[in-house]
């Protein structure tokens, strides 16, 4: 019987924009953004979000709820 070594993998939490390690990251998905399909920290997420047009922002659930009051 073969004996296999236990391999440990380290998962890093690195922002796709500022390339710094963070405890929390958010998935950013937008059709017309350089950081589409990236994991971003809070600060970089807000920068990328604010670069979108109002029409694109309305596709996000939390923005649509804020807009309605």
C-alpha positions, -999 to +999 in steps of 0.1 A: +000+000+000+013+035-009+018+061+017+010+097+007+024+128+022+001+153+036+003+185+016-008+218+031-019+246+008-018+282+020-046+303+007-038+340+005-063+368+007-048+393-017-067+422-033-066+422-071-061+459-073-038+470-045-020+437-042-021+437-004-032+410+020-066+415+038-088+396+061-120+402+040-124+404+002-154+409-019-160+395-054-164+422-080-182+414-112-190+441-138-191+440-176-171+471-183-144+473-156-108+464-156-112+446-123-141+424-135-142+390-118-117+400-091-115+398-054-111+433-040-107+448-005-134+473+007-115+504-004-107+491-039-142+477-043-157+512-037-132+528-061-141+502-088-179+506-080-178+544-082-162+542-117-194+526-130-222+546-146-254+550-127-271+525-150-245+499-142-247+507-105-284+500-105-277+464-113-262+459-079-288+449-053-276+471-024-275+502-047-310+496-059-323+493-024-305+526-014-320+544-044-356+535-034-352+548+001 
